[in-house]
Amino acid sequence: MEISGPKKRILFIGLFVVPFLIAMALIFYGKGMGQLPKYFEQESSSDKGGKSKVYYSAPLQQFESAFSDTLQVMSDSTSYVICLFPDSLKERWNKHLLYIERILVQHKGARVATFFEEDSANRISWPIADPQNFIDAQPLWQTFKVPRSAWNKLCSDFKIAPTEIKDLYFPPYIILDKQRRVRSMVPVVGLKDVKEITGRLKRLNNEYAAAKKTIEQR
């Protein structure tokens, strides 16, 4: 029995178009609107003896600026992309600058903070000249120099073992939300990974925007 023209169109829409639209909507929701996971869940006891779920918040230690940035201290209530950069990986400095620039350009308003481990002479030395021009062009990038004696403690503050950083091709970039909770750890080995970071930052912004809208509607 031959199917008539109108029935063919309805069948085509039902079998192909509708599932395609549903799939695209799910992909959009997952990448653009879904919440980032929260890591390092902890239990907290209330005064009434009940239990509630809380998440680890990284402390913001104060360190001297590595390259005389205008932003000397990390801000509370601000989302950050954090990178811990050991002295042993300084040959990858140029790539780090490239990745940071892409993050700041692709996600306007992002804050990026890099913690550099001092060398054996208690200095920050790199294969190229002082990156002051780069800092002037990217004012939302903050740099800090960390004494070797404080390096392991700093890694622990961000829930990373120092040996893990040395074993990776490149240190992971850590996304902290406004409550300093760890929301992502992304090892960046190429520009595709940078795009993943900016996508996750967008999801984090959407999360805060949705929460603000909910509060305003109440």
C-alpha positions in Angstrom: 0.0 0.0 0.0 1.5 3.3 -1.1 1.7 6.1 1.5 0.1 9.4 0.3 2.1 12.7 0.1 0.9 14.3 3.4 1.4 11.1 5.3 4.9 10.8 4.0 5.7 14.3 5.3 4.2 13.5 8.7 6.2 10.2 8.8 9.4 12.0 7.8 8.9 14.6 10.5 8.1 12.1 13.1 11.1 9.8 12.3 13.8 12.2 11.5 13.1 15.9 12.2 11.7 15.6 15.7 14.5 13.3 17.0 17.1 15.6 15.5 15.6 18.7 17.2 15.5 16.8 20.5 19.1 15.7 20.2 20.2 19.2 19.3 18.3 20.6 22.3 20.0 18.1 24.6 23.4 18.9 23.3 22.8 22.7 23.7 21.5 22.1 27.3 24.5 19.9 28.2 27.1 22.3 26.8 25.6 25.7 27.4 23.1 25.5 30.2 23.9 22.5 32.4 25.7 23.1 35.7 29.3 22.2 36.2 29.9 19.5 38.8 31.2 20.5 42.3 34.2 18.5 43.5 35.4 17.4 47.0 32.1 17.0 48.8 32.3 17.2 52.6 29.7 16.6 55.3 28.7 19.4 57.7 26.8 19.0 60.9 24.2 21.5 61.8 23.3 22.7 65.3 20.2 20.5 65.3 22.3 17.4 64.6 21.4 17.1 61.0 23.9 16.5 58.1 24.2 18.7 55.1 26.4 18.6 52.0 29.1 21.2 51.6 32.0 21.5 49.2 35.7 22.3 49.8 36.6 26.0 49.2 40.2 26.7 48.3 42.0 29.3 50.5 43.3 32.3 48.7 46.9 32.7 50.0 48.6 35.9 49.4 51.9 35.9 47.4 54.1 38.5 45.9 53.3 39.4 42.3 55.6 37.6 39.9 55.7 40.4 37.3 54.4 43.5 39.1 50.8 43.1 38.0 48.3 45.8 38.8 46.1 43.2 40.5 48.1 42.2 43.4 45.5 40.1 45.4 42.9 37.6 44.2 39.4 38.8 44.8 36.7 37.1 46.8 33.3 36.4 45.0 35.1 36.1 41.6 35.4 33.1 39.4 39.0 32.2 38.4 40.9 30.0 36.1 44.0 28.9 38.1 47.2 27.4 36.8 50.1 26.1 39.0 53.3 26.4 37.0 56.3 24.6 38.4 59.8 25.8 37.6 60.6 22.5 35.9 58.1 23.3 33.1 59.3 26.8 32.2 60.3 25.7 28.7 56.5 25.6 28.0 56.1 29.3 28.9 55.2 30.4 25.3 52.4 27.9 25.1 51.1 29.1 28.5 50.9 32.7 27.3 49.1 31.5 24.1 46.5 29.6 26.1 45.9 32.4 28.6 45.4 34.9 25.8 42.9 32.6 24.1 41.0 32.2 27.4 40.9 35.9 28.1 39.9 36.8 24.5 37.3 34.1 24.0 35.7 34.6 27.4 35.5 38.3 28.1 35.7 39.1 31.8 37.5 35.9 32.8 40.1 36.1 35.6 43.2 34.0 35.2 45.8 33.5 38.0 49.1 31.7 37.4 51.2 30.7 40.4 54.9 30.3 39.4 57.3 28.3 41.5 60.5 30.1 42.3 63.8 28.5 41.1 66.7 27.4 43.3 67.9 31.0 43.4 64.5 32.3 44.6 63.7 33.9 41.3 61.3 33.7 38.4 63.4 33.3 35.2 62.1 32.5 31.8 63.5 31.8 28.3 62.1 35.1 26.9 62.1 38.7 28.1 59.9 40.0 30.9 56.3 39.6 29.8 55.2 43.1 30.9 53.8 43.9 27.5 51.6 40.9 27.6 50.4 41.8 31.1 49.6 45.3 30.0 47.5 43.9 27.2 45.8 41.4 29.4 45.1 43.2 32.7 42.8 40.4 34.0 45.8 38.0 34.2 47.4 37.8 37.6 50.7 36.3 38.4 52.2 35.2 41.7 55.6 33.8 42.6 55.6 31.1 45.2 58.6 30.2 47.3 59.7 26.6 47.0 59.0 26.0 50.7 55.3 26.9 50.1 54.8 25.1 46.8 53.6 21.8 48.1 51.1 23.5 50.5 49.7 25.6 47.6 49.2 22.4 45.5 47.4 20.8 48.4 45.2 23.9 48.7 44.0 23.2 45.2 43.7 19.4 45.7 46.6 18.5 43.4 49.7 16.5 44.3 53.0 18.1 43.2 54.0 14.8 41.5 50.8 14.9 39.4 51.8 18.2 37.9 55.3 17.0 36.9 53.8 13.8 35.4 51.3 15.6 33.2 52.2 17.1 29.8 51.0 20.4 31.1 49.6 21.5 34.5 45.8 21.4 34.7 43.8 24.6 34.6 41.5 24.7 37.5 38.1 26.6 37.4 37.1 28.0 40.8 33.6 29.5 41.2 32.8 32.6 43.3 32.7 30.5 46.5 36.2 29.2 45.6 34.9 25.7 45.0 36.7 23.5 42.4 34.4 23.1 39.4 36.8 21.7 36.8 40.3 20.5 36.2 41.3 20.6 32.5 44.8 19.5 31.4 45.5 21.8 28.4 47.7 20.4 25.7 46.2 22.3 22.8 43.8 25.0 21.7 40.9 22.5 21.7 41.3 22.2 25.4 41.3 26.0 25.8 37.9 26.0 24.0 36.7 23.4 26.5 37.7 25.8 29.4 35.8 28.7 27.9 32.8 26.5 27.3 32.8 25.5 31.0 33.2 29.1 32.0 30.1 29.9 30.0 28.2 27.2 31.8 29.3 28.6 35.1 28.2 32.1 34.1 24.8 30.7 33.0 24.5 28.9 36.4 24.9 32.2 38.3 22.6 34.1 35.8 19.9 31.5 36.3 20.3 31.7 40.1 20.1 35.5 40.0 17.0 35.3 37.9 15.3 32.9 40.3 16.0 35.2 43.2 14.7 38.2 41.3 11.4 36.4 40.5 10.7 35.6 44.1 
